[in-house]
Amino acid sequence: MRRKLAAGNWKMNGTRADLAELEALCTAHDGADVDLLICPPFTLITAAAQLCDGHDMRIGGQDCHMAASGAHTGDISAEMLKDAGASAVILGHSERRADHAETSDIVRAKARAAHDAGLLAIICVGESLSKREAQNTLDIIGGQLSSSIPDSATGENTVVAYEPCWAIGTGLTPTPDQIGDVHDFIRTRLEKRFGAGIGRSVRLLYGGSVKAGNAAEIFAVSNVDGALVGGASLKADDFSPIIKALE
Ligand code: PEP
């Protein structure tokens, strides 16, 4: 039985004043029957982790470098995230793939570094609108899965997030059938590559314009084990109903 996960990606949003939203979430959801994770910007990780200490809320990063240390100005290693209090990291988000030319090979190396540091790697995959319209969605997802997930993946250290690029921050979402088709495909691919034990234990999140109004419908889809939420994770009043819909 896979435990559900509600993960929030604050992206490049948030200063210390916004930790009040995290505090409100912590208080409201202690004892939640699902795993909870917020990934704030690097600058807030230590303070966020301290704030969440003793609560049922974990903190994660939004990226890490593939190397353990070295001459990489401006970058952060997986070990540094762990040291700051993070237990997870989002990797291969479509904004990183687009803004920083991250390939799936790079994402795989980063995920390997995350595993080595003991972090949960949330590996994102997703097709562009043009690929969806050309009916190439499953080819794209299949390729991203093969190249982005390292052999070290297990159900304990890896989560896959299906995030169609055209649904992120747009208010557009695939239909439940379209989400189900992709999630079932990902599950089958994972089972083929890693065997039934690991393949069935990796959690699959949907991400892309999840909000209170559509969460229950999305969570009812087969092989959806939770959500990776951007905009609607910034305010406790927006994220709480999504968490409740998952419980
Ligand atoms: C995301 O950033 O991963 C995301 C899904 O964003 P949003 O929920 O705002 O579409």
py3Dmol code that shows the C-alpha trace and the ligand (Angstrom):
import py3Dmol

protein = """\
ATOM      1  CA  MET A   1       0.000   0.000   0.000  1.00  0.00           C
ATOM      2  CA  ARG A   2       1.569   3.285  -1.070  1.00  0.00           C
ATOM      3  CA  ARG A   3       1.274   6.161   1.380  1.00  0.00           C
ATOM      4  CA  LYS A   4      -0.157   9.291  -0.256  1.00  0.00           C
ATOM      5  CA  LEU A   5       2.006  12.386  -0.596  1.00  0.00           C
ATOM      6  CA  ALA A   6       1.013  16.038  -0.902  1.00  0.00           C
ATOM      7  CA  ALA A   7       4.061  18.057  -1.929  1.00  0.00           C
ATOM      8  CA  GLY A   8       4.237  21.831  -2.366  1.00  0.00           C
ATOM      9  CA  ASN A   9       6.735  23.569  -4.646  1.00  0.00           C
ATOM     10  CA  TRP A  10       7.135  27.214  -3.665  1.00  0.00           C
ATOM     11  CA  LYS A  11       9.455  27.862  -6.644  1.00  0.00           C
ATOM     12  CA  MET A  12      11.159  31.298  -6.404  1.00  0.00           C
ATOM     13  CA  ASN A  13       8.607  32.595  -3.923  1.00  0.00           C
ATOM     14  CA  GLY A  14       8.855  33.263  -0.219  1.00  0.00           C
ATOM     15  CA  THR A  15      10.773  35.232   2.355  1.00  0.00           C
ATOM     16  CA  ARG A  16      10.880  34.644   6.093  1.00  0.00           C
ATOM     17  CA  ALA A  17       7.504  36.352   6.539  1.00  0.00           C
ATOM     18  CA  ASP A  18       5.918  33.594   4.457  1.00  0.00           C
ATOM     19  CA  LEU A  19       6.948  30.942   6.976  1.00  0.00           C
ATOM     20  CA  ALA A  20       3.713  31.923   8.753  1.00  0.00           C
ATOM     21  CA  GLU A  21       1.911  29.972   6.003  1.00  0.00           C
ATOM     22  CA  LEU A  22       4.052  26.924   6.724  1.00  0.00           C
ATOM     23  CA  GLU A  23       3.402  27.256  10.440  1.00  0.00           C
ATOM     24  CA  ALA A  24      -0.344  27.350   9.778  1.00  0.00           C
ATOM     25  CA  LEU A  25      -0.073  24.192   7.650  1.00  0.00           C
ATOM     26  CA  CYS A  26       1.964  22.398  10.322  1.00  0.00           C
ATOM     27  CA  THR A  27      -0.600  23.186  13.006  1.00  0.00           C
ATOM     28  CA  ALA A  28      -3.598  22.319  10.855  1.00  0.00           C
ATOM     29  CA  HIS A  29      -2.297  18.956   9.638  1.00  0.00           C
ATOM     30  CA  ASP A  30      -0.509  17.339  12.560  1.00  0.00           C
ATOM     31  CA  GLY A  31      -1.491  13.687  12.588  1.00  0.00           C
ATOM     32  CA  ALA A  32      -2.422  13.766   8.875  1.00  0.00           C
ATOM     33  CA  ASP A  33      -2.917  10.378   7.309  1.00  0.00           C
ATOM     34  CA  VAL A  34      -0.739  11.342   4.333  1.00  0.00           C
ATOM     35  CA  ASP A  35       2.874  12.475   3.916  1.00  0.00           C
ATOM     36  CA  LEU A  36       3.314  16.246   3.674  1.00  0.00           C
ATOM     37  CA  LEU A  37       6.217  18.095   2.105  1.00  0.00           C
ATOM     38  CA  ILE A  38       6.958  21.733   1.324  1.00  0.00           C
ATOM     39  CA  CYS A  39       9.877  22.674  -0.923  1.00  0.00           C
ATOM     40  CA  PRO A  40      10.676  26.335  -0.251  1.00  0.00           C
ATOM     41  CA  PRO A  41      13.559  28.250  -1.842  1.00  0.00           C
ATOM     42  CA  PHE A  42      17.043  27.293  -0.571  1.00  0.00           C
ATOM     43  CA  THR A  43      17.187  30.415   1.601  1.00  0.00           C
ATOM     44  CA  LEU A  44      14.290  29.215   3.773  1.00  0.00           C
ATOM     45  CA  ILE A  45      15.173  25.545   4.176  1.00  0.00           C
ATOM     46  CA  THR A  46      16.950  25.770   7.511  1.00  0.00           C
ATOM     47  CA  ALA A  47      14.320  28.006   9.099  1.00  0.00           C
ATOM     48  CA  ALA A  48      11.492  25.930   7.606  1.00  0.00           C
ATOM     49  CA  ALA A  49      13.008  22.682   8.890  1.00  0.00           C
ATOM     50  CA  GLN A  50      13.371  24.165  12.377  1.00  0.00           C
ATOM     51  CA  LEU A  51       9.786  25.376  12.287  1.00  0.00           C
ATOM     52  CA  CYS A  52       8.502  21.947  11.242  1.00  0.00           C
ATOM     53  CA  ASP A  53      10.553  20.028  13.799  1.00  0.00           C
ATOM     54  CA  GLY A  54       8.106  17.888  15.788  1.00  0.00           C
ATOM     55  CA  HIS A  55       5.328  18.305  13.202  1.00  0.00           C
ATOM     56  CA  ASP A  56       4.171  15.941  10.462  1.00  0.00           C
ATOM     57  CA  MET A  57       5.631  18.105   7.716  1.00  0.00           C
ATOM     58  CA  ARG A  58       8.880  17.502   5.809  1.00  0.00           C
ATOM     59  CA  ILE A  59      10.990  20.041   3.973  1.00  0.00           C
ATOM     60  CA  GLY A  60      12.647  19.601   0.591  1.00  0.00           C
ATOM     61  CA  GLY A  61      14.817  21.428  -1.934  1.00  0.00           C
ATOM     62  CA  GLN A  62      13.883  22.290  -5.518  1.00  0.00           C
ATOM     63  CA  ASP A  63      17.164  21.173  -7.113  1.00  0.00           C
ATOM     64  CA  CYS A  64      20.636  19.947  -6.237  1.00  0.00           C
ATOM     65  CA  HIS A  65      23.952  19.577  -8.061  1.00  0.00           C
ATOM     66  CA  MET A  66      25.090  16.169  -9.283  1.00  0.00           C
ATOM     67  CA  ALA A  67      28.491  16.528  -7.581  1.00  0.00           C
ATOM     68  CA  ALA A  68      29.035  16.134  -3.858  1.00  0.00           C
ATOM     69  CA  SER A  69      31.114  19.323  -3.592  1.00  0.00           C
ATOM     70  CA  GLY A  70      33.521  21.462  -5.603  1.00  0.00           C
ATOM     71  CA  ALA A  71      33.883  24.492  -7.838  1.00  0.00           C
ATOM     72  CA  HIS A  72      30.244  25.080  -8.821  1.00  0.00           C
ATOM     73  CA  THR A  73      29.468  28.665  -7.931  1.00  0.00           C
ATOM     74  CA  GLY A  74      25.863  29.213  -6.912  1.00  0.00           C
ATOM     75  CA  ASP A  75      25.002  25.541  -6.750  1.00  0.00           C
ATOM     76  CA  ILE A  76      23.893  23.428  -3.792  1.00  0.00           C
ATOM     77  CA  SER A  77      24.762  19.775  -3.204  1.00  0.00           C
ATOM     78  CA  ALA A  78      22.379  17.100  -1.990  1.00  0.00           C
ATOM     79  CA  GLU A  79      24.466  16.770   1.170  1.00  0.00           C
ATOM     80  CA  MET A  80      24.048  20.516   1.822  1.00  0.00           C
ATOM     81  CA  LEU A  81      20.280  20.182   1.496  1.00  0.00           C
ATOM     82  CA  LYS A  82      20.316  17.318   3.957  1.00  0.00           C
ATOM     83  CA  ASP A  83      22.523  19.276   6.338  1.00  0.00           C
ATOM     84  CA  ALA A  84      20.110  22.228   6.157  1.00  0.00           C
ATOM     85  CA  GLY A  85      17.235  19.994   7.248  1.00  0.00           C
ATOM     86  CA  ALA A  86      15.752  18.807   3.944  1.00  0.00           C
ATOM     87  CA  SER A  87      14.717  15.198   3.443  1.00  0.00           C
ATOM     88  CA  ALA A  88      13.672  15.420  -0.216  1.00  0.00           C
ATOM     89  CA  VAL A  89      14.486  17.246  -3.440  1.00  0.00           C
ATOM     90  CA  ILE A  90      12.514  17.968  -6.622  1.00  0.00           C
ATOM     91  CA  LEU A  91      14.580  17.120  -9.724  1.00  0.00           C
ATOM     92  CA  GLY A  92      13.979  17.666 -13.429  1.00  0.00           C
ATOM     93  CA  HIS A  93      11.117  20.114 -12.976  1.00  0.00           C
ATOM     94  CA  SER A  94      10.116  21.382 -16.430  1.00  0.00           C
ATOM     95  CA  GLU A  95      11.145  24.915 -15.418  1.00  0.00           C
ATOM     96  CA  ARG A  96      14.675  23.627 -14.675  1.00  0.00           C
ATOM     97  CA  ARG A  97      14.713  21.604 -17.899  1.00  0.00           C
ATOM     98  CA  ALA A  98      13.674  24.757 -19.826  1.00  0.00           C
ATOM     99  CA  ASP A  99      15.506  27.538 -17.939  1.00  0.00           C
ATOM    100  CA  HIS A 100      18.734  25.630 -17.261  1.00  0.00           C
ATOM    101  CA  ALA A 101      18.820  23.201 -20.200  1.00  0.00           C
ATOM    102  CA  GLU A 102      18.692  20.224 -17.850  1.00  0.00           C
ATOM    103  CA  THR A 103      18.649  16.992 -19.821  1.00  0.00           C
ATOM    104  CA  SER A 104      17.338  13.695 -18.508  1.00  0.00           C
ATOM    105  CA  ASP A 105      20.950  12.490 -18.192  1.00  0.00           C
ATOM    106  CA  ILE A 106      21.677  15.413 -15.876  1.00  0.00           C
ATOM    107  CA  VAL A 107      18.504  14.718 -13.911  1.00  0.00           C
ATOM    108  CA  ARG A 108      19.564  11.076 -13.474  1.00  0.00           C
ATOM    109  CA  ALA A 109      22.979  12.120 -12.136  1.00  0.00           C
ATOM    110  CA  LYS A 110      21.314  14.529  -9.727  1.00  0.00           C
ATOM    111  CA  ALA A 111      18.888  11.845  -8.568  1.00  0.00           C
ATOM    112  CA  ARG A 112      21.827   9.511  -7.946  1.00  0.00           C
ATOM    113  CA  ALA A 113      23.470  12.245  -5.841  1.00  0.00           C
ATOM    114  CA  ALA A 114      20.213  12.701  -3.920  1.00  0.00           C
ATOM    115  CA  HIS A 115      20.022   8.961  -3.213  1.00  0.00           C
ATOM    116  CA  ASP A 116      23.646   8.904  -2.068  1.00  0.00           C
ATOM    117  CA  ALA A 117      22.866  11.714   0.383  1.00  0.00           C
ATOM    118  CA  GLY A 118      19.781   9.903   1.705  1.00  0.00           C
ATOM    119  CA  LEU A 119      17.246  12.272   0.142  1.00  0.00           C
ATOM    120  CA  LEU A 120      13.934  11.347  -1.448  1.00  0.00           C
ATOM    121  CA  ALA A 121      14.244  12.264  -5.144  1.00  0.00           C
ATOM    122  CA  ILE A 122      11.024  13.559  -6.709  1.00  0.00           C
ATOM    123  CA  ILE A 123      11.758  13.129 -10.407  1.00  0.00           C
ATOM    124  CA  CYS A 124       9.540  15.147 -12.760  1.00  0.00           C
ATOM    125  CA  VAL A 125       8.534  14.125 -16.272  1.00  0.00           C
ATOM    126  CA  GLY A 126       6.052  15.712 -18.644  1.00  0.00           C
ATOM    127  CA  GLU A 127       5.281  16.493 -22.260  1.00  0.00           C
ATOM    128  CA  SER A 128       4.952  19.860 -23.999  1.00  0.00           C
ATOM    129  CA  LEU A 129       1.677  20.898 -25.598  1.00  0.00           C
ATOM    130  CA  SER A 130       3.030  20.298 -29.095  1.00  0.00           C
ATOM    131  CA  LYS A 131       4.051  16.725 -28.183  1.00  0.00           C
ATOM    132  CA  ARG A 132       0.621  16.092 -26.652  1.00  0.00           C
ATOM    133  CA  GLU A 133      -1.116  17.452 -29.753  1.00  0.00           C
ATOM    134  CA  ALA A 134       1.106  15.297 -31.970  1.00  0.00           C
ATOM    135  CA  GLN A 135       0.050  12.288 -29.830  1.00  0.00           C
ATOM    136  CA  ASN A 136       3.623  11.705 -28.737  1.00  0.00           C
ATOM    137  CA  THR A 137       2.967  11.963 -25.003  1.00  0.00           C
ATOM    138  CA  LEU A 138       3.798   8.378 -24.056  1.00  0.00           C
ATOM    139  CA  ASP A 139       6.956   8.317 -26.207  1.00  0.00           C
ATOM    140  CA  ILE A 140       8.208  11.452 -24.466  1.00  0.00           C
ATOM    141  CA  ILE A 141       7.325  10.186 -20.997  1.00  0.00           C
ATOM    142  CA  GLY A 142       8.893   6.780 -21.729  1.00  0.00           C
ATOM    143  CA  GLY A 143      12.154   8.391 -22.831  1.00  0.00           C
ATOM    144  CA  GLN A 144      12.271  10.731 -19.846  1.00  0.00           C
ATOM    145  CA  LEU A 145      11.600   7.855 -17.442  1.00  0.00           C
ATOM    146  CA  SER A 146      14.373   5.651 -18.868  1.00  0.00           C
ATOM    147  CA  SER A 147      16.962   8.412 -18.822  1.00  0.00           C
ATOM    148  CA  SER A 148      16.003  10.383 -15.694  1.00  0.00           C
ATOM    149  CA  ILE A 149      15.626   7.579 -13.140  1.00  0.00           C
ATOM    150  CA  PRO A 150      18.852   6.016 -11.854  1.00  0.00           C
ATOM    151  CA  ASP A 151      19.255   2.290 -11.186  1.00  0.00           C
ATOM    152  CA  SER A 152      19.450   3.127  -7.471  1.00  0.00           C
ATOM    153  CA  ALA A 153      15.706   3.947  -7.373  1.00  0.00           C
ATOM    154  CA  THR A 154      13.454   2.230  -4.832  1.00  0.00           C
ATOM    155  CA  GLY A 155      10.015   2.966  -3.454  1.00  0.00           C
ATOM    156  CA  GLU A 156      11.639   4.547  -0.391  1.00  0.00           C
ATOM    157  CA  ASN A 157      14.000   6.940  -2.176  1.00  0.00           C
ATOM    158  CA  THR A 158      12.103   7.868  -5.351  1.00  0.00           C
ATOM    159  CA  VAL A 159       8.814   9.482  -6.328  1.00  0.00           C
ATOM    160  CA  VAL A 160       7.865  10.208  -9.949  1.00  0.00           C
ATOM    161  CA  ALA A 161       5.812  13.336 -10.672  1.00  0.00           C
ATOM    162  CA  TYR A 162       3.904  13.520 -13.955  1.00  0.00           C
ATOM    163  CA  GLU A 163       3.666  17.200 -14.795  1.00  0.00           C
ATOM    164  CA  PRO A 164       2.508  18.078 -18.312  1.00  0.00           C
ATOM    165  CA  CYS A 165       4.396  21.315 -19.139  1.00  0.00           C
ATOM    166  CA  TRP A 166       1.259  22.898 -20.571  1.00  0.00           C
ATOM    167  CA  ALA A 167      -0.641  22.390 -17.313  1.00  0.00           C
ATOM    168  CA  ILE A 168       1.904  24.034 -15.015  1.00  0.00           C
ATOM    169  CA  GLY A 169       0.709  27.400 -13.782  1.00  0.00           C
ATOM    170  CA  THR A 170      -1.807  27.711 -16.630  1.00  0.00           C
ATOM    171  CA  GLY A 171      -5.081  26.650 -15.031  1.00  0.00           C
ATOM    172  CA  LEU A 172      -5.320  23.901 -17.670  1.00  0.00           C
ATOM    173  CA  THR A 173      -5.422  20.260 -16.617  1.00  0.00           C
ATOM    174  CA  PRO A 174      -5.584  17.004 -18.559  1.00  0.00           C
ATOM    175  CA  THR A 175      -8.815  15.046 -18.238  1.00  0.00           C
ATOM    176  CA  PRO A 176      -8.881  12.317 -15.581  1.00  0.00           C
ATOM    177  CA  ASP A 177      -8.659   9.738 -18.402  1.00  0.00           C
ATOM    178  CA  GLN A 178      -5.551  11.422 -19.825  1.00  0.00           C
ATOM    179  CA  ILE A 179      -3.929  11.504 -16.373  1.00  0.00           C
ATOM    180  CA  GLY A 180      -4.855   7.863 -15.800  1.00  0.00           C
ATOM    181  CA  ASP A 181      -3.389   6.786 -19.150  1.00  0.00           C
ATOM    182  CA  VAL A 182      -0.034   8.372 -18.339  1.00  0.00           C
ATOM    183  CA  HIS A 183       0.083   7.165 -14.727  1.00  0.00           C
ATOM    184  CA  ASP A 184      -0.803   3.598 -15.749  1.00  0.00           C
ATOM    185  CA  PHE A 185       1.912   3.775 -18.410  1.00  0.00           C
ATOM    186  CA  ILE A 186       4.486   5.004 -15.863  1.00  0.00           C
ATOM    187  CA  ARG A 187       3.527   2.223 -13.465  1.00  0.00           C
ATOM    188  CA  THR A 188       3.928  -0.413 -16.173  1.00  0.00           C
ATOM    189  CA  ARG A 189       7.300   0.999 -17.210  1.00  0.00           C
ATOM    190  CA  LEU A 190       8.546   0.997 -13.602  1.00  0.00           C
ATOM    191  CA  GLU A 191       7.392  -2.588 -13.077  1.00  0.00           C
ATOM    192  CA  LYS A 192       9.138  -3.699 -16.262  1.00  0.00           C
ATOM    193  CA  ARG A 193      12.412  -2.032 -15.356  1.00  0.00           C
ATOM    194  CA  PHE A 194      12.577  -2.585 -11.597  1.00  0.00           C
ATOM    195  CA  GLY A 195      10.302  -5.592 -11.080  1.00  0.00           C
ATOM    196  CA  ALA A 196       6.916  -5.666  -9.403  1.00  0.00           C
ATOM    197  CA  GLY A 197       8.209  -5.024  -5.871  1.00  0.00           C
ATOM    198  CA  ILE A 198       9.925  -1.711  -6.541  1.00  0.00           C
ATOM    199  CA  GLY A 199       7.784  -0.839  -9.554  1.00  0.00           C
ATOM    200  CA  ARG A 200       4.602  -0.955  -7.508  1.00  0.00           C
ATOM    201  CA  SER A 201       6.050   0.836  -4.489  1.00  0.00           C
ATOM    202  CA  VAL A 202       7.250   4.044  -6.197  1.00  0.00           C
ATOM    203  CA  ARG A 203       4.665   6.773  -5.624  1.00  0.00           C
ATOM    204  CA  LEU A 204       3.336   8.667  -8.645  1.00  0.00           C
ATOM    205  CA  LEU A 205       2.258  12.282  -8.213  1.00  0.00           C
ATOM    206  CA  TYR A 206       0.261  14.376 -10.628  1.00  0.00           C
ATOM    207  CA  GLY A 207       1.266  18.044 -10.960  1.00  0.00           C
ATOM    208  CA  GLY A 208      -0.133  20.920 -12.999  1.00  0.00           C
ATOM    209  CA  SER A 209      -2.781  23.397 -11.845  1.00  0.00           C
ATOM    210  CA  VAL A 210      -4.015  21.245  -8.949  1.00  0.00           C
ATOM    211  CA  LYS A 211      -6.347  23.248  -6.745  1.00  0.00           C
ATOM    212  CA  ALA A 212      -9.121  22.723  -4.219  1.00  0.00           C
ATOM    213  CA  GLY A 213     -11.748  22.499  -6.964  1.00  0.00           C
ATOM    214  CA  ASN A 214     -10.156  19.688  -8.990  1.00  0.00           C
ATOM    215  CA  ALA A 215      -8.118  17.791  -6.369  1.00  0.00           C
ATOM    216  CA  ALA A 216     -10.703  15.141  -5.438  1.00  0.00           C
ATOM    217  CA  GLU A 217     -11.349  14.266  -9.093  1.00  0.00           C
ATOM    218  CA  ILE A 218      -7.618  13.919  -9.790  1.00  0.00           C
ATOM    219  CA  PHE A 219      -6.948  11.873  -6.632  1.00  0.00           C
ATOM    220  CA  ALA A 220      -9.637   9.394  -7.696  1.00  0.00           C
ATOM    221  CA  VAL A 221      -7.624   8.466 -10.816  1.00  0.00           C
ATOM    222  CA  SER A 222      -5.832   5.115 -10.810  1.00  0.00           C
ATOM    223  CA  ASN A 223      -2.138   5.221  -9.884  1.00  0.00           C
ATOM    224  CA  VAL A 224      -2.336   8.818  -8.641  1.00  0.00           C
ATOM    225  CA  ASP A 225      -0.695   8.710  -5.208  1.00  0.00           C
ATOM    226  CA  GLY A 226      -0.800  12.432  -4.525  1.00  0.00           C
ATOM    227  CA  ALA A 227       0.143  15.761  -6.033  1.00  0.00           C
ATOM    228  CA  LEU A 228       3.013  18.136  -6.632  1.00  0.00           C
ATOM    229  CA  VAL A 229       1.432  21.552  -6.237  1.00  0.00           C
ATOM    230  CA  GLY A 230       2.932  24.905  -7.214  1.00  0.00           C
ATOM    231  CA  GLY A 231       0.792  28.041  -6.925  1.00  0.00           C
ATOM    232  CA  ALA A 232      -1.812  26.532  -4.615  1.00  0.00           C
ATOM    233  CA  SER A 233       0.837  25.486  -2.073  1.00  0.00           C
ATOM    234  CA  LEU A 234       1.875  29.053  -1.239  1.00  0.00           C
ATOM    235  CA  LYS A 235      -1.056  29.816   1.059  1.00  0.00           C
ATOM    236  CA  ALA A 236      -2.233  27.487   3.802  1.00  0.00           C
ATOM    237  CA  ASP A 237      -5.865  28.254   2.955  1.00  0.00           C
ATOM    238  CA  ASP A 238      -5.295  26.999  -0.620  1.00  0.00           C
ATOM    239  CA  PHE A 239      -3.133  23.964   0.179  1.00  0.00           C
ATOM    240  CA  SER A 240      -5.165  22.672   3.153  1.00  0.00           C
ATOM    241  CA  PRO A 241      -8.231  21.652   1.119  1.00  0.00           C
ATOM    242  CA  ILE A 242      -5.975  19.784  -1.306  1.00  0.00           C
ATOM    243  CA  ILE A 243      -4.394  17.883   1.600  1.00  0.00           C
ATOM    244  CA  LYS A 244      -7.887  17.115   2.967  1.00  0.00           C
ATOM    245  CA  ALA A 245      -8.997  15.826  -0.437  1.00  0.00           C
ATOM    246  CA  LEU A 246      -6.056  13.410  -0.409  1.00  0.00           C
ATOM    247  CA  GLU A 247      -6.705  12.102   3.121  1.00  0.00           C
TER     248      GLU A 247
END
"""
ligand_1 = """\
10
PEP
C 4.702 22.853 -10.192
O 5.374 23.853 -10.079
O 5.247 21.760 -10.054
C 3.272 22.990 -10.481
C 2.592 21.912 -10.698
O 2.767 24.262 -10.514
P 1.205 24.673 -10.493
O 0.526 23.826 -9.443
O 1.204 26.125 -10.143
O 0.653 24.392 -11.849
"""
view = py3Dmol.view(width=600, height=400)
view.addModel(protein, "pdb")
view.setStyle({"model": 0}, {"cartoon": {"style": "trace"}})
view.addModel(ligand_1, "xyz")
view.setStyle({"model": 1}, {"stick": {}})
view.zoomTo()
view.show()
